[in-house]
Amino acid sequence: MARVKIKHPTPNNNVKLTLLRILSEHLIYATKIIPTPDSYKVLTRSDDGVDKIFQATCPAALKDGGFDPHYTPAIAGEENSHPIQCRRPHPITLQS
């Protein structure tokens, strides 16, 4: 499951419903919304849900609602942690 942190100054149940409404309007399916003291952790089924949060009109809608989305450290680290896979060729043995 993909995860994103969405900050809000006063997370409570009413604000959580507003967040859920904004996400559903942008066709983002949140499997779980976990409140923390200064934010919400939103779990989505796939990375596509997280991508939608940071694309098109969703960031503007979140900002209008007082939300501030942030990549979690795990997701931010994944973007730069995929090194290019280089394989050494198998040695060729010549048979005479």
C-alpha positions in Angstrom: 0.0 0.0 0.0 1.2 3.5 -0.9 1.2 6.1 1.8 1.2 9.9 1.9 1.3 12.4 4.7 -1.2 15.3 4.5 -0.6 18.0 7.1 -3.4 20.1 8.6 -3.1 22.5 11.6 -6.1 20.9 13.5 -6.9 17.4 12.5 -10.3 16.2 13.7 -13.3 14.2 12.5 -14.9 17.1 10.6 -11.6 17.9 8.8 -11.1 14.2 8.1 -14.5 14.1 6.3 -13.5 17.2 4.3 -10.2 15.4 3.3 -12.2 12.3 2.3 -14.5 14.4 0.2 -11.7 16.1 -1.6 -10.0 12.7 -2.3 -13.1 11.1 -3.6 -13.9 14.0 -5.9 -10.5 13.4 -7.5 -11.2 9.6 -7.8 -8.6 8.7 -5.1 -9.6 5.7 -3.1 -8.2 6.0 0.4 -8.1 2.6 2.1 -7.4 4.2 5.5 -6.9 7.7 6.9 -4.9 7.7 10.1 -5.0 10.9 12.2 -1.8 12.1 13.9 -1.3 15.2 16.1 -0.4 17.5 13.1 -1.5 15.5 10.0 -3.2 12.5 8.4 -1.5 9.5 6.9 -3.5 8.4 3.9 -3.1 4.9 2.6 -4.1 4.1 -1.0 -4.4 0.9 -2.8 -1.6 1.7 -5.3 1.1 4.3 -6.1 -1.4 5.7 -8.7 -3.5 7.1 -5.8 -0.5 8.9 -4.4 0.4 10.2 -7.8 -3.1 11.6 -8.3 -2.7 13.5 -5.0 0.3 15.4 -6.5 -1.1 15.9 -10.0 -3.6 18.0 -11.8 -6.1 19.9 -9.7 -5.9 17.9 -6.5 -3.1 19.9 -4.8 -5.0 23.1 -5.3 -8.2 21.6 -3.8 -6.2 20.3 -0.8 -4.6 23.7 -0.3 -8.0 25.4 -0.4 -9.1 23.0 2.3 -6.1 23.9 4.5 -4.2 20.7 3.7 -0.6 20.3 2.8 0.4 17.0 1.1 3.9 15.6 1.6 5.6 12.5 0.3 6.5 10.1 3.1 10.2 9.4 3.5 9.8 5.9 2.1 8.2 7.2 -1.1 10.6 10.1 -1.4 13.5 7.7 -1.1 12.2 5.3 -3.6 12.4 7.8 -6.4 16.1 8.0 -6.2 16.9 4.5 -4.9 16.5 2.6 -8.2 20.0 2.2 -9.5 20.5 1.1 -13.1 20.8 -2.6 -13.2 24.0 -3.7 -15.0 24.6 -7.3 -15.7 28.0 -8.6 -16.7 27.7 -10.9 -19.6 28.5 -14.5 -19.1 31.9 -15.4 -20.2 32.0 -17.0 -23.6 33.9 -20.2 -23.9 35.1 -21.2 -27.3 35.0 -24.9 -28.0 37.4 -26.2 -30.6 
